[in-house]
Amino acid sequence: MSLQLHRPDGKGGFEVRTGSDPTWREGLRSSRWGASLKGGKLPELANPEMNPTSAARSAAFWVALAAITFVVVMAGYLAGIWRLGGA
């Protein structure tokens, strides 16, 4: 069994596409890929979904999370929800 590429034949069916496409590189001639830019370098694309968090803010988050977890666990032991040791 082999994999074959098929393309629409215009009559509602498919025709087998054999061989390679010698012009496949022309499909990559997008400015997004940098082909038409000076020097062929990629453009600087902004990512509005990603704003880096500072190291200090990240550390503060984890320290606060640890402190809240400690408080919840200690409150559970003091309230008798959890017990130390066996049965």
Residue frames as a rotation matrix with the C-alpha (Angstrom) as fourth column:
MET 1
0.584 0.812 0.000 0.00
0.812 -0.584 0.000 0.00
0.000 0.000 -1.000 0.00
SER 2
-0.611 -0.785 0.103 1.35
0.787 -0.616 -0.031 3.43
0.088 0.062 0.994 -0.85
LEU 3
0.088 0.588 -0.804 0.22
0.502 -0.724 -0.473 6.93
-0.860 -0.362 -0.359 -0.16
GLN 4
-0.473 -0.168 0.865 -0.76
0.866 -0.272 0.420 8.92
0.165 0.947 0.274 -3.20
LEU 5
-0.721 0.242 -0.649 -1.73
0.042 -0.920 -0.389 12.54
-0.691 -0.308 0.653 -3.54
HIS 6
-0.285 0.719 0.634 -5.11
0.958 0.237 0.163 13.25
-0.033 0.653 -0.756 -5.11
ARG 7
-0.881 0.101 -0.462 -6.58
-0.062 -0.993 -0.098 16.46
-0.469 -0.058 0.881 -6.43
PRO 8
0.116 0.992 0.041 -10.11
0.040 0.037 -0.999 17.31
-0.992 0.117 -0.036 -7.59
ASP 9
-0.644 -0.347 0.682 -10.68
0.625 0.275 0.730 16.60
-0.441 0.897 0.040 -11.28
GLY 10
-0.877 0.331 -0.348 -13.43
-0.417 -0.885 0.207 19.22
-0.240 0.326 0.914 -11.74
LYS 11
-0.402 0.755 -0.518 -16.12
-0.423 0.349 0.836 16.59
0.812 0.555 0.179 -12.30
GLY 12
0.539 0.622 0.568 -16.78
-0.774 0.099 0.626 15.75
0.333 -0.777 0.534 -8.66
GLY 13
0.929 -0.267 -0.256 -14.08
0.314 0.935 0.164 13.08
0.196 -0.233 0.953 -8.44
PHE 14
0.588 -0.806 -0.068 -10.39
-0.426 -0.380 0.821 12.90
-0.688 -0.454 -0.566 -7.79
GLU 15
0.851 -0.433 -0.299 -7.42
-0.120 0.394 -0.911 12.29
0.512 0.811 0.283 -10.01
VAL 16
0.699 -0.670 -0.248 -4.17
0.642 0.435 0.632 10.76
-0.315 -0.601 0.735 -8.88
ARG 17
0.869 -0.493 -0.039 -1.33
-0.482 -0.826 -0.292 13.24
0.112 0.273 -0.956 -8.75
THR 18
0.771 -0.635 0.051 1.93
0.619 0.766 0.171 11.55
-0.148 -0.100 0.984 -9.59
GLY 19
0.055 -0.862 0.505 5.45
0.744 -0.302 -0.597 12.85
0.666 0.408 0.624 -9.62
SER 20
-0.216 -0.205 -0.955 6.73
0.856 -0.510 -0.084 15.91
-0.470 -0.835 0.286 -7.87
ASP 21
0.836 0.513 0.194 5.75
0.548 -0.767 -0.333 19.51
-0.022 0.385 -0.923 -8.35
PRO 22
-0.087 -0.972 0.218 8.80
0.946 -0.149 -0.287 21.40
0.312 0.181 0.933 -9.63
THR 23
-0.333 0.014 0.943 7.26
0.068 -0.997 0.038 24.75
0.941 0.077 0.331 -8.64
TRP 24
0.397 0.556 -0.730 6.47
0.739 0.278 0.614 23.89
0.544 -0.783 -0.300 -5.02
ARG 25
-0.458 -0.651 -0.605 8.92
0.877 -0.443 -0.187 26.53
-0.146 -0.616 0.774 -3.76
GLU 26
-0.758 0.205 0.619 6.86
0.145 -0.873 0.466 29.30
0.636 0.443 0.632 -5.36
GLY 27
0.349 0.917 -0.195 4.14
0.382 0.050 0.923 28.60
0.856 -0.397 -0.332 -2.81
LEU 28
0.277 -0.343 -0.898 6.60
0.954 -0.016 0.300 29.74
-0.117 -0.939 0.323 -0.15
ARG 29
-0.585 -0.528 0.616 7.09
0.655 -0.755 -0.027 33.17
0.479 0.388 0.787 -1.70
SER 30
0.604 0.797 -0.006 5.28
0.591 -0.443 0.674 34.92
0.534 -0.410 -0.739 1.12
SER 31
0.071 -0.567 0.821 6.58
-0.343 -0.787 -0.514 37.96
0.937 -0.245 -0.250 2.97
ARG 32
0.785 0.259 0.562 5.77
-0.612 0.193 0.767 36.06
0.090 -0.947 0.310 6.13
TRP 33
0.858 -0.501 0.116 8.50
0.475 0.858 0.195 33.56
-0.197 -0.112 0.974 5.22
GLY 34
0.387 -0.739 -0.552 10.94
-0.062 -0.618 0.784 36.33
-0.920 -0.269 -0.285 4.41
ALA 35
0.042 -0.394 0.918 11.43
0.863 0.477 0.165 35.38
-0.503 0.786 0.360 0.76
SER 36
0.395 0.180 0.901 10.51
0.765 -0.608 -0.213 38.82
0.509 0.773 -0.378 -0.56
LEU 37
0.970 -0.074 -0.233 12.22
0.103 -0.740 0.665 40.80
-0.222 -0.669 -0.710 2.20
LYS 38
0.552 -0.834 0.003 15.62
-0.615 -0.409 -0.674 42.38
0.564 0.370 -0.738 1.94
GLY 39
-0.433 -0.833 0.346 18.24
-0.880 0.307 -0.362 39.84
0.195 -0.461 -0.866 2.93
GLY 40
-0.166 0.446 -0.880 15.62
-0.209 0.856 0.473 37.08
0.964 0.262 -0.049 3.10
LYS 41
-0.975 -0.205 -0.090 15.21
0.050 0.195 -0.980 37.53
0.219 -0.959 -0.180 6.87
LEU 42
-0.243 0.931 -0.273 11.95
0.875 0.332 0.352 36.87
0.418 -0.154 -0.895 8.63
PRO 43
-0.137 0.261 0.955 9.93
-0.140 -0.960 0.242 39.89
0.981 -0.101 0.169 9.72
GLU 44
-0.991 -0.133 -0.010 9.55
0.004 0.043 -0.999 40.68
0.133 -0.990 -0.042 13.38
LEU 45
-0.206 0.974 -0.090 6.04
0.065 0.105 0.992 39.44
0.976 0.199 -0.085 14.17
ALA 46
-0.634 0.065 0.771 4.43
-0.732 -0.371 -0.571 40.60
0.249 -0.926 0.282 17.40
ASN 47
-0.536 0.491 -0.687 2.62
0.424 0.860 0.284 38.06
0.730 -0.139 -0.669 19.53
PRO 48
-0.322 0.452 0.832 -0.20
-0.594 -0.780 0.195 39.89
0.737 -0.431 0.520 21.34
GLU 49
0.699 0.643 -0.314 -1.11
-0.197 0.595 0.779 36.76
0.688 -0.482 0.543 23.32
MET 50
0.447 -0.632 -0.634 2.27
0.830 0.557 0.030 36.50
0.334 -0.539 0.773 25.01
ASN 51
0.545 -0.344 0.764 3.46
-0.410 -0.905 -0.115 39.16
0.731 -0.251 -0.635 27.44
PRO 52
-0.138 -0.683 -0.717 6.45
0.359 0.641 -0.679 37.92
0.923 -0.351 0.157 29.42
THR 53
0.918 0.396 -0.015 6.13
0.114 -0.226 0.967 37.94
0.380 -0.890 -0.253 33.19
SER 54
0.221 -0.878 0.425 9.00
-0.734 -0.437 -0.520 39.37
0.642 -0.197 -0.741 35.17
ALA 55
-0.310 -0.452 -0.837 11.09
0.186 0.834 -0.519 37.01
0.932 -0.317 -0.175 37.30
ALA 56
-0.970 -0.054 0.235 10.19
-0.204 -0.335 -0.920 38.90
0.128 -0.941 0.314 40.48
ARG 57
-0.169 0.983 0.071 6.45
-0.986 -0.169 -0.001 38.62
0.011 -0.070 0.997 39.79
SER 58
0.241 0.199 -0.950 6.80
-0.387 0.917 0.094 34.90
0.890 0.344 0.298 39.01
ALA 59
-0.670 -0.561 -0.486 8.71
0.245 0.451 -0.858 34.26
0.701 -0.693 -0.165 42.24
ALA 60
-0.827 0.413 0.381 6.17
-0.559 -0.534 -0.635 36.28
-0.059 -0.738 0.673 44.23
PHE 61
0.128 0.910 -0.394 3.34
-0.884 0.285 0.371 34.21
0.449 0.301 0.841 42.76
TRP 62
0.096 -0.136 -0.986 4.93
0.041 0.990 -0.132 30.89
0.994 -0.028 0.101 43.80
VAL 63
-0.907 -0.410 -0.096 5.81
0.133 -0.061 -0.989 32.17
0.399 -0.910 0.110 47.27
ALA 64
-0.533 0.792 0.297 2.24
-0.845 -0.482 -0.232 33.41
-0.040 -0.375 0.926 47.76
LEU 65
0.281 0.636 -0.719 0.85
-0.639 0.683 0.354 30.09
0.716 0.360 0.598 46.52
ALA 66
-0.353 -0.498 -0.792 3.07
0.294 0.745 -0.599 28.19
0.888 -0.444 -0.116 48.95
ALA 67
-0.973 -0.011 0.232 2.00
-0.201 -0.459 -0.865 30.47
0.116 -0.888 0.444 51.82
ILE 68
-0.140 0.990 0.018 -1.70
-0.977 -0.141 0.161 30.05
0.162 0.005 0.987 51.04
THR 69
0.220 0.167 -0.961 -1.27
-0.240 0.964 0.112 26.27
0.945 0.206 0.253 50.82
PHE 70
-0.730 -0.560 -0.392 0.52
0.269 0.292 -0.918 26.23
0.628 -0.775 -0.062 54.17
VAL 71
-0.791 0.486 0.372 -2.25
-0.611 -0.586 -0.533 28.28
-0.041 -0.649 0.760 55.78
VAL 72
0.176 0.904 -0.390 -4.98
-0.872 0.327 0.365 26.00
0.457 0.275 0.846 54.39
VAL 73
0.008 -0.236 -0.972 -3.19
0.105 0.967 -0.234 22.85
0.994 -0.100 0.032 55.57
MET 74
-0.920 -0.380 -0.096 -2.54
0.147 -0.108 -0.983 24.29
0.364 -0.918 0.155 59.04
ALA 75
-0.498 0.819 0.286 -6.14
-0.867 -0.477 -0.144 25.45
0.019 -0.319 0.947 59.33
GLY 76
0.268 0.587 -0.764 -7.29
-0.557 0.742 0.374 21.95
0.786 0.326 0.525 58.40
TYR 77
-0.372 -0.478 -0.796 -5.14
0.392 0.696 -0.602 20.39
0.841 -0.536 -0.071 61.14
LEU 78
-0.987 -0.013 0.162 -6.22
-0.130 -0.530 -0.838 22.94
0.097 -0.848 0.522 63.72
ALA 79
-0.243 0.970 0.023 -9.91
-0.963 -0.244 0.112 22.49
0.114 0.005 0.993 62.85
GLY 80
-0.292 0.072 0.954 -9.59
-0.469 0.858 -0.209 18.70
-0.833 -0.508 -0.217 63.13
ILE 81
0.639 0.504 -0.581 -10.28
-0.740 0.196 -0.643 17.99
-0.210 0.841 0.499 59.48
TRP 82
0.404 -0.620 -0.673 -6.96
-0.220 0.648 -0.729 16.13
0.888 0.443 0.126 59.19
ARG 83
0.909 -0.169 0.380 -5.14
-0.355 0.161 0.921 14.19
-0.217 -0.972 0.086 61.89
LEU 84
0.024 -0.968 -0.250 -1.46
-0.940 0.064 -0.336 13.39
0.341 0.243 -0.908 62.27
GLY 85
-0.708 -0.405 0.579 -0.49
-0.610 0.764 -0.211 9.75
-0.357 -0.502 -0.788 62.67
GLY 86
-0.934 0.288 -0.212 -2.53
0.138 0.837 0.530 6.59
0.331 0.466 -0.821 62.30
ALA 87
-0.085 0.995 -0.053 -6.10
0.245 0.072 0.967 5.76
0.966 0.070 -0.250 63.13
